[in-house]
Amino acid sequence: QRWPRIIRIFAGFVTYALFWMASLLMSLTYPWAVVMGTTCLTPLLLFVFRSVRMSVRRTAFYWTAAAFMLVTAATLSAFSTEWAISGRSNGDMLGLGSGNRIWWTEAREQLIEETGPLYASAYGPRPLAYEDDCGLNKTVSARAEQTAIEYACSRVEAVQLVIWAAPLAVVVFHLSLAVFLMAQGRHHLNDARDVSGILRQFLAIMTFLMFILGGSLWYLAGVSPLLAQVYTTFCLLAIFGLLLFMWFEVREELLSELARGSMIVKYAAKFLHSDLFKAMAILVWFSLVPAFLVLDRLRQAIRVCKGTAENGSASFTPAGERVVQSMRTWSWNTIFSNVCLLGVLFVVLLLGGKATFVLFSWLNGVLADLSALIVTVLVFAIGIVMFMLPPVPGSAVYVFAGIVCGRRLLASLGNIWLATAISAAVALVSKLCGCCGQYAIGYTLGKSVRVQKLVGVDTVPTRAIEQILKTRGMGLGKVAILVGGPDWPTSVTCGILKLNIPQMILGTLPVFLVSVFPQTFVGALLVRENGDDDNPGFWAMLSTVCTSFAAFAQAAASLIAAYKITQTIERDHEKLAQPRKEHAQVAELTAKETQLVQALKRVSDWGGPHMMLRRKLTIIAAAAAMLLVGFIFAMDFVFSEPLCFRTFAITDSIDAPLQDRGLGGDPRNIVIRPVGAMNLYLFAGAALLFHVHASELGRAARRCVEVDME
C-alpha cells in the first residue's frame, strides 16, 4: 500500500500479462489453456475495481457488473450466432470464407483447411496430410506409428473444436458470472440474514465445484481425458477465486458475530476451523504454505534493512506472525492423520476406477460375440453386482451398458437412438436394483449402535437429510439428494435411517434424465465413433456435449441438495436438535466413549508428554509421503503424457500391444513402471506408517483410561 498507485497498477498488469503468456505457451500442449487464461481477465478486473471502489454500495456494484456481463454475453452470442449460421464472408472472425459454420461437414472442412499448419507440426517425424493420415480414407501404417499419428490428429481436432466452441464457452462463462453477481447483489453485509444467505450460496457453489472436480477425476478421466483436464483446471481456479472472494468480502469478525444467531454460520464456522478442513487445505495448498513463510520472512528482512519494519526483532511481518501463531495452536497430529485418511480415500477411489475400466474392457471383449438378448441380461446382472461395490463409480456402469448393449442392439436394430433407449432402460433398472441392495446393506449395518453413531443419526445435519428424504413424492430436495449424492453412501444411509423403499426408488427415478441416459448415450457414441461414418466430427462433438451435460447435471443436483439441507438446518434446527427415544442407545454409547475420546486428545497433544519425537516423526513421514503420492497421481490429470497409469478406456483391448493403447495381455500393465509402481509402493508404506501410528496412540489412550479408572 506504500507504493504509488501507478506502480501497483503496473505490477498487477505485469502479473496478469505473465499469467496470460504462460497460458498461451500452455496452449501448445493444452488447446483450452488460452481460452481459460483470457476468461480469467474478467473476474480479475472486477476484483481490482471492487478493491479500488470499496466506498460504492455493494448492491449497486454487483448489479452494475452483472448488467455489463449480461450485455457482453448477449453481444458475443449475437455475433457468434451470426458467424455460425450466416453465409456472408464480411466480418468473418476466423477468415473461413462463406458458408454455414455450424459444426457439420462444411464447417469442419473449412477448419481443416485453415489449420493446415497444425497438421504440418503436430507429428514430429513428418508433416501430416489430413486425407492420408486423419481422414476417413487414411492409409494404415505400422501399429506404433499409426497410434502416434492418431494421437497427433486428435490434438489437432481438439484445437479445431476449441476454435469453433470458444465463443459459446465465453458466453456461458459470462452468463454464469452474471448469475453469481446478481445473487451477490441481493445481499447487504450489514444484515445478518443477508450474510447468512451469502454463506449458503458459498457452501452450495463449493459443493457444486467439488462434485465437478470429483467427477472429472473419477468419471471423465476414463471417458474423455481432455475434458477431465479442462474441468479440473476450471474447478481449481474457481475454488481458489471463490475462497479469495470470501476472504476479502466477508470479515472474520462478522462471521464470529453471526455465528451466535445463525446456525448455518455456526456450522460453517465450525467446519472452517475444524482439523478436517485444515487437512483439506494442506492437501490443496501444501506447497504454498512453505513458500508463503519463506517469502514473508524475506519481506520482513527487506523491511528491516529499509527501517520500515514495525518490529525489527520479529522473524515475520505482522500478517505472517498471525499465521504462524495460529498454526502453533493447531492439533497437528489430528491434521496429519486426516491428511493420511483423505489420501487413502483418494487412492482407493482412483484404483477402484482404474480396475473398473479394466474389468469392463475384459467383459466387453468376452460379450462381443453373444446375442443381444444374452448380452442385455448379463449387463443387467453385472450392473447390479458392480453397484454393490463401494469404489465402483455408477457412471462407469452406465457407459459400459451403452458400449456393450448399444453395440449389439445397434447391429440388430440399426438405430442408435432406440439402441441407447433400451440400454439406458437396462442401466436404470440395474441402478434401482442396486439401490435396493445397498439399502439392504445399510439396513443390516444400521442395527449396530456403533454404525449409527458413525453416521451421526443423532446429529442435526443427518436429521435434516432424513427429514428431507422422508417427504413423500418427488420433492426437489429429496430428488437432489438421491440423484446428486454418491451412489453407494446415499443408498446405504437410506437403509441405516430405515426410510421407505418405494419412496426412495420414486425419488431416484429422475437419475435417468440426469445421468443414466446421457452417459449411456456416450457409451453408444463411443461404439459409433469407432465405426464407419461420413461425419465423425458431429458424433464426437455430441459425445462431448453429453459428457459435459452429465457432469454438470450431477453437480447441479448436488448444489440443490446442499442448499436444501442448509435451508432445513436453518429453519428447523431446534426441532432437529431435540433428543429422540430411538437414538437413546447412540447417546449412551457417546457418553461411554467420552473418557476414551478425552484420553485420545491427551495422548495426541502435539506439545504433550505422550507425543514423543518418534511418534511425531512417524506421522509426519506418513503425511508427507501421502502428500507426495497424491501429487504424483494428480499429475496424470494435468500432463498430456501420464506418469502413473496408462490411458485406457472400456473400448480399448487388454490384449492389444502397449503402443496401441492396450495392456499387452496383462492388466497389471495399466500401471506405468517405474513411476507408477514406485508411487504405489510409497502409498503402501505411508498407509503402513499411519496404521502403526494410529494403533500405538489407541493403545496409549486405552492405558490412560485404565490408569484414570484405578
RALIN-V116907 format. One record per residue. N is the residue number from 1. SS is DSSP state (~ for helix, > for strand, _ for the rest). OMEGA is omega in degrees with one decimal (NA if undefined). NEAR is the number of other ideal C-beta (glycine too) atoms within 8 Angstrom. Layout:
N_SS_OMEGA_NEAR ; N_SS_OMEGA_NEAR
This chain:
1___179.5_2 ; 2___178.9_3 ; 3___172.7_7 ; 4___-175.3_5 ; 5_~_-177.8_6 ; 6_~_178.8_6 ; 7_~_179.5_8 ; 8_~_178.8_9 ; 9_~_179.6_8 ; 10_~_179.4_8 ; 11_~_177.8_9 ; 12_~_179.4_9 ; 13_~_179.0_8 ; 14_~_179.4_8 ; 15_~_-179.6_8 ; 16_~_178.9_10 ; 17_~_177.2_8 ; 18_~_178.1_8 ; 19_~_-178.1_10 ; 20_~_177.7_11 ; 21_~_176.5_8 ; 22_~_177.3_9 ; 23_~_177.7_13 ; 24_~_177.3_10 ; 25_~_177.3_7 ; 26_~_-177.5_11 ; 27___174.9_11 ; 28___177.5_4 ; 29___-179.1_6 ; 30___-172.7_8 ; 31___-175.7_9 ; 32___-171.8_12 ; 33_~_-177.5_13 ; 34_~_176.6_11 ; 35_~_179.2_11 ; 36_~_179.5_13 ; 37_~_-179.5_14 ; 38_~_-179.0_10 ; 39_~_177.4_10 ; 40_~_-179.6_10 ; 41_~_-176.4_10 ; 42_~_178.3_11 ; 43_~_177.7_9 ; 44_~_177.8_9 ; 45_~_176.7_8 ; 46_~_178.4_10 ; 47_~_179.2_11 ; 48_~_179.9_9 ; 49_~_179.5_10 ; 50_~_179.0_9 ; 51_~_-178.2_8 ; 52_~_-174.9_6 ; 53___179.4_8 ; 54___-179.8_6 ; 55___178.5_3 ; 56___179.5_7 ; 57___-174.3_5 ; 58_~_-177.8_11 ; 59_~_-179.6_10 ; 60_~_-178.9_8 ; 61_~_-174.4_13 ; 62_~_176.8_12 ; 63_~_177.6_11 ; 64_~_178.6_8 ; 65_~_178.3_11 ; 66_~_178.4_13 ; 67_~_177.8_8 ; 68_~_178.7_8 ; 69_~_179.0_14 ; 70_~_178.0_11 ; 71_~_178.6_8 ; 72_~_-179.9_9 ; 73_~_179.9_12 ; 74_~_-180.0_8 ; 75_~_179.1_8 ; 76_~_179.3_12 ; 77_~_-179.8_10 ; 78_~_-178.4_8 ; 79_~_-177.8_10 ; 80_~_176.9_12 ; 81_~_178.3_8 ; 82_~_179.6_9 ; 83_~_-174.6_12 ; 84_~_-171.5_9 ; 85_~_-177.2_8 ; 86___177.8_6 ; 87___-178.9_5 ; 88___-178.5_7 ; 89___-178.8_5 ; 90___-177.7_4 ; 91___-177.7_6 ; 92___-174.7_11 ; 93___-174.6_8 ; 94___-178.3_7 ; 95___-176.7_6 ; 96___179.5_11 ; 97___-176.4_7 ; 98___177.4_6 ; 99___178.9_9 ; 100___-174.9_9 ; 101___169.7_11 ; 102___-169.7_7 ; 103___173.8_8 ; 104___-175.2_9 ; 105_~_-176.9_9 ; 106_~_180.0_9 ; 107_~_-179.6_14 ; 108_~_177.7_11 ; 109_~_178.2_8 ; 110_~_178.4_12 ; 111_~_177.7_13 ; 112_~_179.7_10 ; 113_~_-176.3_8 ; 114_~_-178.8_9 ; 115___177.7_12 ; 116_~_178.6_8 ; 117_~_177.7_6 ; 118_~_177.2_9 ; 119_~_-179.3_14 ; 120_~_-174.8_8 ; 121_~_-174.8_7 ; 122___-176.4_10 ; 123___-171.5_11 ; 124___-174.3_2 ; 125___-177.5_3 ; 126___174.3_4 ; 127___179.3_7 ; 128___171.9_15 ; 129___-172.7_7 ; 130_~_-175.2_9 ; 131_~_-175.0_8 ; 132_~_-171.8_8 ; 133_~_-173.2_13 ; 134_~_-175.7_11 ; 135___-179.6_8 ; 136___-178.3_6 ; 137___-176.3_4 ; 138___178.2_9 ; 139___-178.3_5 ; 140___179.9_4 ; 141___173.6_6 ; 142___-171.2_5 ; 143_~_-178.2_8 ; 144_~_179.5_9 ; 145_~_-178.5_8 ; 146_~_178.5_11 ; 147_~_178.6_11 ; 148_~_178.8_9 ; 149_~_178.3_13 ; 150_~_177.6_8 ; 151_~_178.4_8 ; 152_~_178.2_11 ; 153_~_179.7_12 ; 154_~_177.2_8 ; 155_~_178.0_10 ; 156_~_178.1_14 ; 157_~_176.7_11 ; 158_~_177.1_10 ; 159_~_179.3_11 ; 160_~_179.7_12 ; 161_~_177.4_11 ; 162_~_178.2_11 ; 163_~_-177.1_10 ; 164_~_-173.7_10 ; 165_~_-176.6_8 ; 166_~_178.4_9 ; 167_~_179.0_12 ; 168_~_179.4_8 ; 169_~_179.6_10 ; 170_~_177.8_12 ; 171_~_179.5_12 ; 172_~_179.4_8 ; 173_~_-179.3_10 ; 174_~_175.9_14 ; 175_~_178.9_11 ; 176_~_178.8_8 ; 177_~_177.9_11 ; 178_~_177.9_12 ; 179_~_178.2_9 ; 180_~_-179.4_9 ; 181_~_177.7_14 ; 182_~_177.0_11 ; 183_~_177.3_9 ; 184_~_-178.7_11 ; 185_~_179.6_12 ; 186___-171.3_8 ; 187___174.3_13 ; 188___-179.9_7 ; 189___179.4_11 ; 190___179.4_4 ; 191___-176.5_8 ; 192_~_-179.4_8 ; 193_~_179.5_7 ; 194_~_178.6_12 ; 195_~_174.9_16 ; 196_~_176.6_13 ; 197_~_176.8_10 ; 198_~_-179.1_13 ; 199_~_176.2_14 ; 200_~_176.6_13 ; 201_~_180.0_10 ; 202_~_-179.7_10 ; 203_~_-179.5_12 ; 204_~_-179.6_13 ; 205_~_177.7_11 ; 206_~_176.6_10 ; 207_~_178.3_12 ; 208_~_-178.1_13 ; 209_~_179.8_13 ; 210_~_178.3_10 ; 211_~_175.9_13 ; 212_~_178.8_14 ; 213_~_177.9_13 ; 214_~_177.5_8 ; 215_~_178.6_14 ; 216_~_-177.3_16 ; 217_~_-171.0_11 ; 218_~_-174.0_12 ; 219_~_-173.4_12 ; 220_~_-178.5_15 ; 221_~_178.8_12 ; 222_~_-178.6_10 ; 223_~_-178.8_12 ; 224___-179.5_9 ; 225_~_179.3_9 ; 226_~_177.5_8 ; 227_~_178.6_14 ; 228_~_177.5_13 ; 229_~_-178.7_12 ; 230_~_-175.7_10 ; 231_~_177.7_14 ; 232_~_178.5_13 ; 233_~_179.4_12 ; 234_~_-177.9_10 ; 235_~_179.3_13 ; 236_~_176.9_9 ; 237_~_-179.2_10 ; 238_~_178.6_9 ; 239_~_177.9_13 ; 240_~_179.5_8 ; 241_~_179.7_9 ; 242_~_176.4_12 ; 243_~_177.5_8 ; 244_~_178.2_9 ; 245_~_-179.4_9 ; 246_~_-178.8_9 ; 247_~_-177.0_7 ; 248_~_-172.3_7 ; 249_~_-176.7_7 ; 250___-178.0_11 ; 251___179.4_5 ; 252_~_178.8_6 ; 253_~_179.7_6 ; 254_~_177.3_10 ; 255_~_179.1_14 ; 256_~_178.3_8 ; 257_~_-179.0_7 ; 258_~_-178.2_12 ; 259___179.4_10 ; 260___-175.6_5 ; 261___-177.8_6 ; 262___-179.0_13 ; 263_~_178.5_9 ; 264_~_178.9_13 ; 265_~_-179.8_14 ; 266_~_179.5_10 ; 267_~_179.5_11 ; 268_~_178.7_11 ; 269_~_178.0_11 ; 270_~_179.0_8 ; 271_~_-178.5_9 ; 272_~_177.4_7 ; 273___-177.2_6 ; 274___178.2_8 ; 275_~_178.6_10 ; 276_~_178.8_8 ; 277_~_178.1_10 ; 278_~_176.8_11 ; 279_~_177.7_13 ; 280_~_178.5_10 ; 281_~_178.4_8 ; 282_~_178.8_12 ; 283_~_-177.3_11 ; 284_~_-171.0_7 ; 285_~_-174.7_7 ; 286_~_-179.2_8 ; 287_~_-177.3_6 ; 288_~_-177.7_7 ; 289_~_176.3_9 ; 290_~_178.5_7 ; 291_~_178.5_8 ; 292_~_-178.8_10 ; 293_~_179.6_12 ; 294_~_-179.4_8 ; 295_~_178.8_8 ; 296_~_177.4_13 ; 297_~_176.6_11 ; 298_~_178.1_8 ; 299_~_177.5_10 ; 300_~_178.4_14 ; 301_~_178.3_8 ; 302_~_178.8_8 ; 303_~_177.7_11 ; 304_~_178.8_9 ; 305_~_179.7_6 ; 306_~_-178.8_7 ; 307___-178.7_6 ; 308___-178.8_5 ; 309___178.7_11 ; 310___178.5_5 ; 311___-175.2_6 ; 312___-178.9_5 ; 313___-178.3_3 ; 314___179.3_11 ; 315___-177.1_5 ; 316___173.6_13 ; 317___179.2_12 ; 318_~_178.0_9 ; 319_~_177.8_8 ; 320_~_178.0_14 ; 321_~_178.6_11 ; 322_~_178.7_8 ; 323_~_-178.8_12 ; 324_~_179.4_10 ; 325_~_178.2_8 ; 326_~_-178.8_8 ; 327_~_178.2_7 ; 328_~_179.9_6 ; 329___-177.5_5 ; 330___174.6_10 ; 331___-169.7_9 ; 332_~_179.0_7 ; 333_~_178.9_14 ; 334_~_-179.9_9 ; 335_~_178.9_13 ; 336_~_177.4_13 ; 337_~_177.3_13 ; 338_~_175.2_13 ; 339_~_179.3_14 ; 340_~_-179.9_15 ; 341_~_178.1_9 ; 342_~_177.0_11 ; 343_~_177.6_15 ; 344_~_179.1_11 ; 345_~_180.0_8 ; 346_~_-176.8_10 ; 347_~_179.2_12 ; 348_~_177.9_9 ; 349_~_179.1_10 ; 350_~_179.3_11 ; 351_~_177.2_9 ; 352_~_177.4_13 ; 353_~_179.1_16 ; 354_~_179.7_11 ; 355_~_179.4_9 ; 356_~_-179.4_13 ; 357_~_176.9_13 ; 358_~_179.2_13 ; 359_~_180.0_8 ; 360_~_176.2_13 ; 361_~_177.6_15 ; 362_~_178.5_10 ; 363_~_177.9_11 ; 364_~_177.4_13 ; 365_~_-178.8_10 ; 366_~_-175.0_6 ; 367___-171.9_11 ; 368___-173.1_7 ; 369___-179.2_3 ; 370___-180.0_8 ; 371___-176.9_6 ; 372_~_-178.9_10 ; 373_~_179.9_6 ; 374_~_178.9_8 ; 375_~_-179.4_13 ; 376_~_179.8_13 ; 377_~_-179.3_8 ; 378_~_177.7_10 ; 379_~_177.2_17 ; 380_~_-178.8_11 ; 381_~_179.2_8 ; 382_~_179.2_10 ; 383_~_179.2_16 ; 384_~_-179.8_12 ; 385_~_-177.8_8 ; 386_~_177.9_12 ; 387_~_180.0_18 ; 388___-178.6_9 ; 389___-175.2_9 ; 390___-175.5_6 ; 391___-173.9_10 ; 392___176.8_12 ; 393___178.9_11 ; 394_~_-179.5_10 ; 395_~_178.7_13 ; 396_~_177.9_16 ; 397_~_179.9_15 ; 398_~_179.2_15 ; 399_~_178.3_17 ; 400_~_178.0_16 ; 401_~_178.8_18 ; 402_~_-178.2_21 ; 403_~_-172.7_16 ; 404_~_179.2_14 ; 405_~_-177.8_16 ; 406_~_-179.4_17 ; 407_~_-178.6_11 ; 408_~_-178.9_13 ; 409_~_177.6_14 ; 410_~_177.4_14 ; 411_~_-178.2_8 ; 412_~_-173.3_7 ; 413_~_179.8_8 ; 414___-179.2_5 ; 415___-175.3_7 ; 416_~_-178.8_10 ; 417_~_178.3_6 ; 418_~_177.5_9 ; 419_~_179.1_14 ; 420_~_-179.3_14 ; 421_~_179.2_9 ; 422_~_178.9_11 ; 423_~_179.3_17 ; 424_~_177.6_16 ; 425_~_176.9_8 ; 426_~_179.4_14 ; 427_~_-179.9_16 ; 428_~_179.0_11 ; 429_~_176.3_9 ; 430_~_177.8_15 ; 431_~_-178.6_16 ; 432_~_175.9_10 ; 433_~_175.9_10 ; 434_~_177.0_15 ; 435_~_178.1_14 ; 436_~_176.4_10 ; 437_~_176.5_11 ; 438_~_176.7_15 ; 439_~_179.9_14 ; 440_~_176.5_9 ; 441_~_179.5_11 ; 442_~_179.9_15 ; 443_~_179.0_11 ; 444_~_179.5_8 ; 445_~_-177.0_11 ; 446___176.0_13 ; 447___177.7_6 ; 448___179.1_7 ; 449_~_-179.8_8 ; 450_~_176.6_7 ; 451_~_177.0_11 ; 452_~_178.3_14 ; 453_~_179.7_12 ; 454_~_178.8_6 ; 455_~_-179.7_10 ; 456___-177.7_8 ; 457___-180.0_13 ; 458___179.6_13 ; 459___-176.3_7 ; 460_~_-179.5_11 ; 461_~_179.8_10 ; 462_~_178.3_12 ; 463_~_175.7_11 ; 464_~_176.4_13 ; 465_~_179.2_11 ; 466_~_-179.6_11 ; 467_~_179.1_11 ; 468_~_-176.9_14 ; 469_~_-179.7_14 ; 470___177.1_8 ; 471___-178.0_9 ; 472___178.4_3 ; 473___-175.8_7 ; 474___176.3_8 ; 475___-175.3_9 ; 476_~_-179.3_7 ; 477_~_179.7_13 ; 478_~_179.6_13 ; 479_~_-178.3_12 ; 480_~_-180.0_13 ; 481_~_-176.9_16 ; 482_~_-178.9_13 ; 483_~_-175.4_14 ; 484_~_-179.6_14 ; 485___176.0_10 ; 486___-172.3_5 ; 487_~_-172.1_13 ; 488_~_-178.5_10 ; 489_~_-176.5_9 ; 490_~_-178.2_11 ; 491_~_177.3_14 ; 492_~_176.9_13 ; 493_~_175.5_11 ; 494_~_177.7_12 ; 495_~_178.8_17 ; 496_~_179.8_14 ; 497___177.8_12 ; 498___178.2_6 ; 499___-179.8_11 ; 500___-174.9_6 ; 501_~_178.4_8 ; 502_~_178.3_6 ; 503_~_176.3_11 ; 504_~_179.4_15 ; 505_~_179.1_11 ; 506_~_179.5_9 ; 507_~_-179.4_15 ; 508_~_-175.0_12 ; 509___179.5_8 ; 510___177.0_10 ; 511_~_178.6_12 ; 512_~_-178.8_10 ; 513_~_-174.4_6 ; 514_~_-172.3_12 ; 515_~_-168.3_14 ; 516_~_-175.9_14 ; 517_~_180.0_11 ; 518_~_-176.3_13 ; 519_~_172.4_15 ; 520_~_177.9_17 ; 521_~_176.6_12 ; 522_~_177.3_15 ; 523_~_177.7_18 ; 524_~_178.8_17 ; 525_~_176.4_14 ; 526_~_177.4_16 ; 527_~_-178.6_14 ; 528_~_179.7_11 ; 529_~_-179.2_11 ; 530___179.7_6 ; 531___179.1_6 ; 532___-179.8_3 ; 533___-178.0_8 ; 534___-179.8_4 ; 535___-177.5_8 ; 536_~_-179.7_8 ; 537_~_179.4_10 ; 538_~_-178.8_10 ; 539_~_176.0_12 ; 540_~_178.2_11 ; 541_~_179.1_10 ; 542_~_176.4_9 ; 543_~_178.0_13 ; 544_~_-179.9_11 ; 545_~_-179.9_8 ; 546_~_178.4_13 ; 547_~_179.1_15 ; 548_~_179.5_9 ; 549_~_-179.3_9 ; 550_~_-179.8_14 ; 551_~_-178.3_15 ; 552_~_178.8_9 ; 553_~_177.8_11 ; 554_~_179.1_14 ; 555_~_178.0_14 ; 556_~_176.3_10 ; 557_~_177.6_13 ; 558_~_176.7_14 ; 559_~_179.2_14 ; 560_~_179.2_13 ; 561_~_179.3_14 ; 562_~_-179.7_12 ; 563_~_-178.9_10 ; 564_~_179.3_13 ; 565_~_179.2_14 ; 566_~_177.5_12 ; 567_~_178.6_9 ; 568_~_178.5_13 ; 569_~_-179.1_15 ; 570_~_-174.4_11 ; 571_~_-171.4_6 ; 572_~_-174.4_9 ; 573_~_-177.1_10 ; 574_~_179.4_6 ; 575_~_-178.5_6 ; 576_~_-176.8_12 ; 577_~_-178.9_6 ; 578___178.7_6 ; 579___178.9_7 ; 580___-177.6_7 ; 581_~_-177.3_5 ; 582_~_-179.9_4 ; 583_~_-178.2_11 ; 584_~_179.7_9 ; 585_~_177.1_8 ; 586_~_178.5_12 ; 587_~_178.1_10 ; 588_~_178.5_8 ; 589_~_178.0_11 ; 590_~_179.5_10 ; 591_~_-180.0_7 ; 592_~_-176.5_7 ; 593___-178.7_8 ; 594_~_-178.8_8 ; 595_~_178.6_9 ; 596_~_178.5_10 ; 597_~_178.7_8 ; 598_~_177.8_8 ; 599_~_178.6_13 ; 600_~_176.3_11 ; 601_~_-179.9_8 ; 602_~_-177.7_11 ; 603_~_179.8_13 ; 604_~_-179.6_13 ; 605___-172.9_11 ; 606___179.7_10 ; 607___-177.6_4 ; 608___-177.6_9 ; 609___-178.3_4 ; 610___-178.2_10 ; 611___-178.8_12 ; 612___-174.7_7 ; 613_~_-179.3_5 ; 614_~_179.6_6 ; 615_~_177.8_13 ; 616_~_-178.8_11 ; 617_~_-179.6_8 ; 618_~_-177.0_11 ; 619_~_176.2_15 ; 620_~_179.0_9 ; 621_~_179.6_10 ; 622_~_-179.0_15 ; 623_~_179.8_14 ; 624_~_178.3_8 ; 625_~_179.6_13 ; 626_~_175.7_16 ; 627_~_179.0_13 ; 628_~_178.0_9 ; 629_~_179.8_14 ; 630_~_179.9_12 ; 631_~_-178.6_8 ; 632_~_177.4_11 ; 633_~_-179.0_12 ; 634_~_179.6_8 ; 635_~_176.9_11 ; 636_~_-179.1_11 ; 637_~_-177.3_11 ; 638___-177.2_8 ; 639___177.1_7 ; 640___176.6_4 ; 641___-176.4_4 ; 642___180.0_10 ; 643___-169.9_10 ; 644___-176.6_12 ; 645_>_177.3_11 ; 646___175.0_11 ; 647___-174.0_7 ; 648___-179.3_12 ; 649___-179.1_11 ; 650___-178.2_14 ; 651___177.5_9 ; 652___-177.0_10 ; 653___177.7_7 ; 654___-176.1_13 ; 655___-179.4_8 ; 656___177.8_10 ; 657___-178.1_8 ; 658_~_-178.5_8 ; 659_~_178.1_6 ; 660_~_179.2_10 ; 661___175.0_9 ; 662___-179.5_12 ; 663___176.8_15 ; 664___178.9_9 ; 665___-178.7_6 ; 666___-179.5_7 ; 667_~_-179.7_8 ; 668_~_179.2_6 ; 669_~_174.5_9 ; 670_~_175.0_10 ; 671_>_-179.9_11 ; 672___178.3_10 ; 673___9.6_6 ; 674___-170.6_5 ; 675_~_-178.0_10 ; 676_~_-179.4_12 ; 677_~_179.1_10 ; 678_~_179.5_8 ; 679_~_176.2_12 ; 680_~_175.9_9 ; 681_~_177.8_8 ; 682_~_177.0_11 ; 683_~_178.8_13 ; 684_~_177.8_8 ; 685_~_179.0_9 ; 686_~_178.8_16 ; 687_~_178.4_12 ; 688_~_177.5_8 ; 689_~_179.7_13 ; 690_~_179.0_16 ; 691_~_179.0_8 ; 692_~_-178.8_9 ; 693_~_-178.7_13 ; 694_~_179.4_9 ; 695_~_-180.0_8 ; 696_~_177.9_9 ; 697_~_177.0_13 ; 698_~_178.1_9 ; 699_~_178.8_8 ; 700_~_179.5_10 ; 701_~_178.9_13 ; 702_~_175.9_10 ; 703_~_178.0_8 ; 704_~_178.2_11 ; 705_~_179.2_11 ; 706_~_178.3_8 ; 707_~_179.8_7 ; 708_~_-179.8_8 ; 709_~_177.2_5 ; 710___NA_4
